[in-house]
Amino acid sequence: MKDKTKFDNAASTLFAPQLVGLVTTVDRANRPNVATFAWIMSTSHDPELVAVSVSRQRYTYECLTDEFVINLPTKELLEQVWAVGTRSGRNVDKFQATGLTPIPADVVKPPRIAECPTHIECRIIDTLDTGDHTIFVGEVVAKSGDPDAMKDGALNERIEPLFHLGGKKFLCGRERIDVDRHRRGKGSV
Ligand SMILES: Cc1cc2nc3c(=O)[nH]c(=O)nc-3n(C[C@H](O)[C@H](O)[C@H](O)COP(=O)(O)O)c2cc1C
C-alpha cells in the first residue's frame, strides 16, 4: 500500500469535481441576477428537493427570498461562468455584461438562461445557516431544457457539463459509464 500524505487544501477541493450551476434570482426591484454555484446538490426524491450553499456576502443571498432557478452550463459557457462567478450583481447587470440571455421560466419569477441546456425551477422551503454560508433548500416546481438534452433517462453525452475543481480549475468530459458494462470491461454507453 502507498504511504499517505497530509493535505492542507480546503476539504471542498477533495470533494471535487463539483457540478457547476448558474443560479438565477430576482432582486427586490425585480431585476434578474445570475451567479455561479458549485455547492449544489439534490437532497430528496419525494418531495423533490435541491439545495445550494450560499455565502451571506453574495448579492444572491439577498435575492434568495422566494424562488430560484439552477441552470446547468456547458463547457462553451466557461467565460460567462467565470465572469458571473467573480462579479457581484449588486452594481452590474451580469446578463448585459456577459451576453447571457434571460428567458421566462415556466413557473417561477427568476429567468432561465437560454444558453444552458437544462433548468431546474425551485421554490424555497427551508434554510439552514452553516458557518459562513446558508443552505437554501428548494422544492422543484419545474424542470425543462433543450429537447435533445436527455437520452434514455440520463443526460445526453453530447452535453458537456462543467465541473469545478477549485480556484480557476475546471474539469469537463463527456464519457457516460454504465457500472454493469464497466464490470464486463465495456463501460461507455
Ligand atoms: C466555479 C465557481 C463556483 C462558485 N461556487 C459558489 C458557491 O457554491 N457558493 C457561494 O456562495 N459562492 C460561490 N461562488 C462565488 C460566487 O459565484 C461569486 O461570489 C459571485 O460573484 C456572486 O455574485 P452575486 O454577488 O451577484 O451573488 C463560486 C464562484 C465560482 C467561479
The ligand as a Gaussian input file, in Angstrom:
#p B3LYP/6-31G(d) Opt

LIG

0 1
 C      -16.751000      27.997000     -10.127000
 C      -17.349000      28.840000      -9.024000
 C      -18.126000      28.245000      -8.041000
 C      -18.685000      29.016000      -7.002000
 N      -19.459000      28.405000      -6.056000
 C      -20.019000      29.144000      -5.067000
 C      -20.845000      28.519000      -4.078000
 O      -21.151000      27.320000      -4.147000
 N      -21.343000      29.311000      -3.083000
 C      -21.080000      30.653000      -2.994000
 O      -21.554000      31.321000      -2.075000
 N      -20.316000      31.275000      -3.948000
 C      -19.792000      30.550000      -4.973000
 N      -19.023000      31.159000      -5.932000
 C      -18.795000      32.606000      -5.861000
 C      -19.932000      33.458000      -6.456000
 O      -20.351000      32.980000      -7.701000
 C      -19.400000      34.899000      -6.617000
 O      -19.059000      35.434000      -5.358000
 C      -20.369000      35.814000      -7.353000
 O      -19.676000      36.982000      -7.715000
 C      -21.578000      36.162000      -6.510000
 O      -22.363000      37.047000      -7.245000
 P      -23.565000      37.868000      -6.585000
 O      -22.916000      38.813000      -5.586000
 O      -24.206000      38.579000      -7.741000
 O      -24.448000      36.884000      -5.917000
 C      -18.457000      30.416000      -6.971000
 C      -17.678000      31.011000      -7.972000
 C      -17.140000      30.233000      -8.999000
 C      -16.317000      30.894000     -10.074000

